[in-house]
Amino acid sequence: MEDELKPRFIESLQRNNDQIREDRARTIGEDSELIYRRKVEDIELKIKRLEREQEGLIDISPLDRNSLTFVDFNPEAFVQKDMELSLTIRNLNIQLEVSQKRFEYLFGKTF
């Protein structure tokens, strides 16, 4: 029974260079893939939040349902903010597309 138990430390010392290299490559690859995936997911989340914010800009409903007065609406500020959000969302969509393609190329997996 004692012959069946092999200490992990001794096994590790007995590994050859190819095995060590393979283990290191696997570890580096897994870490990189996970981090890359998270970065792409972060971009997706930013896009969704900005789209919600942009939709919120067009909500000029009354202060309450009994009121006929609309919230103070500044058309100049609306246009400026909407354009900024549109450009930011566009840039993030480009970044997302490029990042997803690169992820697929690097890791051989679809996103």
C-alpha positions as a LaTeX table, in Angstrom:
\begin{tabular}{lrrr}
\hline
Residue & $x$ (\AA) & $y$ (\AA) & $z$ (\AA) \\
\hline
Met1 & 0.00 & 0.00 & 0.00 \\
Glu2 & 2.83 & 2.41 & 0.79 \\
Asp3 & 4.32 & 1.70 & $-2.62$ \\
Glu4 & 1.13 & 3.04 & $-4.25$ \\
Leu5 & 1.39 & 6.41 & $-2.51$ \\
Lys6 & 3.79 & 8.66 & $-4.32$ \\
Pro7 & 4.50 & 12.08 & $-2.84$ \\
Arg8 & 3.60 & 14.92 & $-5.18$ \\
Phe9 & 6.86 & 16.72 & $-4.41$ \\
Ile10 & 8.96 & 13.74 & $-5.52$ \\
Glu11 & 6.87 & 13.35 & $-8.68$ \\
Ser12 & 7.37 & 17.01 & $-9.43$ \\
Leu13 & 11.13 & 16.69 & $-9.12$ \\
Gln14 & 11.16 & 13.72 & $-11.46$ \\
Arg15 & 9.28 & 15.39 & $-14.29$ \\
Asn16 & 11.19 & 16.07 & $-17.47$ \\
Asn17 & 11.54 & 19.41 & $-19.22$ \\
Asp18 & 8.75 & 18.70 & $-21.71$ \\
Gln19 & 6.30 & 17.95 & $-18.90$ \\
Ile20 & 7.32 & 21.07 & $-17.00$ \\
Arg21 & 7.02 & 23.20 & $-20.13$ \\
Glu22 & 3.61 & 21.74 & $-20.93$ \\
Asp23 & 2.32 & 22.43 & $-17.40$ \\
Arg24 & 3.57 & 26.01 & $-17.52$ \\
Ala25 & 2.08 & 26.58 & $-20.96$ \\
Arg26 & $-1.28$ & 25.20 & $-19.83$ \\
Thr27 & $-1.29$ & 27.42 & $-16.73$ \\
Ile28 & $-0.35$ & 30.55 & $-18.68$ \\
Gly29 & $-2.91$ & 29.75 & $-21.37$ \\
Glu30 & $-5.74$ & 29.17 & $-18.90$ \\
Asp31 & $-4.98$ & 32.37 & $-16.99$ \\
Ser32 & $-4.74$ & 34.42 & $-20.18$ \\
Glu33 & $-7.97$ & 33.00 & $-21.57$ \\
Leu34 & $-9.87$ & 33.73 & $-18.37$ \\
Ile35 & $-8.57$ & 37.30 & $-18.13$ \\
Tyr36 & $-9.25$ & 37.95 & $-21.83$ \\
Arg37 & $-12.80$ & 36.60 & $-21.51$ \\
Arg38 & $-13.45$ & 38.84 & $-18.50$ \\
Lys39 & $-12.16$ & 41.91 & $-20.35$ \\
Val40 & $-14.49$ & 41.20 & $-23.28$ \\
Glu41 & $-17.40$ & 40.69 & $-20.88$ \\
Asp42 & $-16.53$ & 44.03 & $-19.23$ \\
Ile43 & $-16.82$ & 45.74 & $-22.61$ \\
Glu44 & $-20.23$ & 44.12 & $-23.15$ \\
Leu45 & $-21.38$ & 45.36 & $-19.75$ \\
Lys46 & $-20.18$ & 48.91 & $-20.46$ \\
Ile47 & $-22.12$ & 48.92 & $-23.72$ \\
Lys48 & $-25.33$ & 47.77 & $-22.04$ \\
Arg49 & $-25.03$ & 50.37 & $-19.28$ \\
Leu50 & $-24.36$ & 53.19 & $-21.73$ \\
Glu51 & $-27.29$ & 52.12 & $-23.92$ \\
Arg52 & $-29.55$ & 52.21 & $-20.86$ \\
Glu53 & $-28.22$ & 55.65 & $-19.96$ \\
Gln54 & $-28.85$ & 56.84 & $-23.50$ \\
Glu55 & $-32.42$ & 55.55 & $-23.40$ \\
Gly56 & $-32.88$ & 57.32 & $-20.08$ \\
Leu57 & $-32.02$ & 60.62 & $-21.76$ \\
Ile58 & $-35.17$ & 60.53 & $-23.86$ \\
Asp59 & $-37.41$ & 60.08 & $-20.84$ \\
Ile60 & $-38.95$ & 63.51 & $-20.45$ \\
Ser61 & $-42.08$ & 62.30 & $-18.73$ \\
Pro62 & $-43.87$ & 64.45 & $-16.15$ \\
Leu63 & $-42.61$ & 64.57 & $-12.60$ \\
Asp64 & $-45.58$ & 62.45 & $-11.46$ \\
Arg65 & $-48.67$ & 61.04 & $-13.13$ \\
Asn66 & $-50.92$ & 63.89 & $-11.99$ \\
Ser67 & $-48.60$ & 66.59 & $-13.25$ \\
Leu68 & $-48.72$ & 68.02 & $-16.73$ \\
Thr69 & $-45.35$ & 69.74 & $-16.34$ \\
Phe70 & $-42.41$ & 68.02 & $-17.96$ \\
Val71 & $-39.08$ & 67.83 & $-16.23$ \\
Asp72 & $-36.75$ & 70.64 & $-17.10$ \\
Phe73 & $-35.44$ & 69.72 & $-20.52$ \\
Asn74 & $-32.32$ & 71.31 & $-21.94$ \\
Pro75 & $-32.16$ & 70.43 & $-25.65$ \\
Glu76 & $-28.53$ & 71.55 & $-25.99$ \\
Ala77 & $-27.39$ & 69.33 & $-23.12$ \\
Phe78 & $-29.51$ & 66.46 & $-24.44$ \\
Val79 & $-27.95$ & 66.61 & $-27.90$ \\
Gln80 & $-24.42$ & 66.91 & $-26.53$ \\
Lys81 & $-24.81$ & 63.98 & $-24.12$ \\
Asp82 & $-26.59$ & 61.81 & $-26.71$ \\
Met83 & $-23.83$ & 62.38 & $-29.25$ \\
Glu84 & $-21.14$ & 61.59 & $-26.68$ \\
Leu85 & $-22.88$ & 58.39 & $-25.65$ \\
Ser86 & $-23.44$ & 57.38 & $-29.29$ \\
Leu87 & $-19.76$ & 57.77 & $-30.12$ \\
Thr88 & $-18.64$ & 55.97 & $-26.97$ \\
Ile89 & $-21.03$ & 53.08 & $-27.68$ \\
Arg90 & $-19.83$ & 52.92 & $-31.30$ \\
Asn91 & $-16.19$ & 52.79 & $-30.23$ \\
Leu92 & $-16.93$ & 50.12 & $-27.62$ \\
Asn93 & $-18.81$ & 48.04 & $-30.20$ \\
Ile94 & $-15.77$ & 48.18 & $-32.49$ \\
Gln95 & $-13.52$ & 47.25 & $-29.57$ \\
Leu96 & $-15.87$ & 44.39 & $-28.68$ \\
Glu97 & $-15.91$ & 43.02 & $-32.21$ \\
Val98 & $-12.13$ & 43.16 & $-32.55$ \\
Ser99 & $-11.61$ & 41.64 & $-29.09$ \\
Gln100 & $-14.01$ & 38.77 & $-29.76$ \\
Lys101 & $-12.31$ & 37.93 & $-33.07$ \\
Arg102 & $-8.91$ & 38.10 & $-31.43$ \\
Phe103 & $-10.09$ & 35.87 & $-28.57$ \\
Glu104 & $-11.30$ & 33.28 & $-31.08$ \\
Tyr105 & $-7.99$ & 33.45 & $-32.94$ \\
Leu106 & $-5.82$ & 33.18 & $-29.82$ \\
Phe107 & $-7.75$ & 30.52 & $-27.94$ \\
Gly108 & $-9.57$ & 28.64 & $-30.70$ \\
Lys109 & $-12.94$ & 29.09 & $-29.00$ \\
Thr110 & $-15.96$ & 31.08 & $-30.03$ \\
Phe111 & $-17.05$ & 33.79 & $-27.69$ \\
\hline
\end{tabular}
